Amino acid sequence: MLPRLNPTVEARLARGKALRKKLPRAKQGEWFVAPDRADPIAILQEADRGRVASLLPIKYGRMAVSPFGCFRGAAPVMARDLSMLPHTALTVQICGDAHIRNLGAYASPEGNLVFDVNDFDESIPGPWEWDLKGLATSFVLGGRECGTSDARCGDAVRTLIASYRQALFHFAHMPFLDLVRHQVKRLLAAKPVLSILQKAERSTPLRNLQKLTEPSGRGGARFLSQPPLLRRLRGAEAKGVLDSLPEYRESLGYDRQLIFDAYRPVATAMKIVGTGSVGTRDYVVLLFGIGEQDPLFLQVKQEMPSAYQPPITNLPSTRPSSPGRRWKSTRSSVARSSRAPTPEPATPRRWPATAAKLPCSMMRFDDSRSPTLTQPPRTTRSSGQRSGAEGSRRRGCDR
């Protein structure tokens, strides 16, 4: 027997309109403090379990800088607040941490430089509204941090929502093969996006080699010693990270295994990145190919449970088919499966354990070579590279 056909565009549009009777669109803009709202501090403390305690003051120091800084580190709090609000029960694979600093430039598997969401640490199946509300909130908080008036922040949010609505209507009518290959090209000439892409093309492995390493006493290279932000690994800790690489290799496609096999690891370090992820075990591995002018950086990052896992589990209408199971995809494989022009099937995975015997959410590699936009960096940026909106804080947008 042949499987049933997918619903037509008309049927899906009708279903969407019918959901407005259940949840009018105006209600999506409302928020209220639930009577049984949990203490935000207690939520954050619960989320910190399993992290490196000595690094947590750095996380909360960054959160204390501004409301937007607090927002970036408080995904578990927002997850609980969003779960108290009504939703349409339309489930998608949400980013879970959609905000303006998690938009940036990276390369697709084909080597095309794209601008998109670049952080999937909190990704999980959930209501579509949650990502959009988080992104809209970041427009306001980020705009205020840059000195933008509330009126202009409001205009930006309305433009965001209108663009989102129009894009979804357009996507609904696209053949699926065209949809999965879609790239936002008309924005490449926009000055903010263009500057991000230009920054990304400059962030090559050789540039990162100069920024993150120094010559070692025995020849070769080693990571800089800048604790606690960048700390060299030695002994059993370094061995634990390196021992995870063979199992990681087996998770790669054959073409990527050929690239991986051409490189040899020479140094490891623990590196602090972002705000909300501070305290997780985040490692970077330096590998060389045909010599020291052929570096490759690999990031190995501890996987923590999604901040949205507890509230998702309590929502019957959005509960995954396997309760408590979240996608174990890496950031790059999630990006390939849901963003890249020719995606690979997304399959649940658990990456090998780190030195601390904790699951790694991802290992990224950067085999970029070219300093031009025509041949941009490969699938993911190298460790230490933060292209995109996050780079703006170093240009005066972060107080």
Secondary structure, DSSP 8 states (H G I E B T S, - for coil): --------HHHHHHHHHHHHHHS-GGGGG-----TT---HHHHHHHHTTTS-GGGHHHHHHHHTT-HHHHHHH-HHHHHHHHHTS-----EEEE-SS--GGGEEEEE-TTS-EEEEE---TT-EEEEHHHHHHHHHHHHHHHHHHTT--HHHHHHHHHHHHHHHHHHHHHHHTS-HHHHHT----TTTTSHHHHHHHHHHHH--HHHHHHHHEEE-TTSSEEE--BTTTEEE--HHHHHHHHHTHHHHHHTS-HHHHHHHHT-EEEEEEEE--SSTTTTS-EEEEEEESSSTTSEEEEEEEE----TTHHHHHT-GGG--SSTT------HHHHHHHHTSSS----------B-TTS-BEEEEEEE----SSTTS---SS--TT---SGGGGGGGTT--
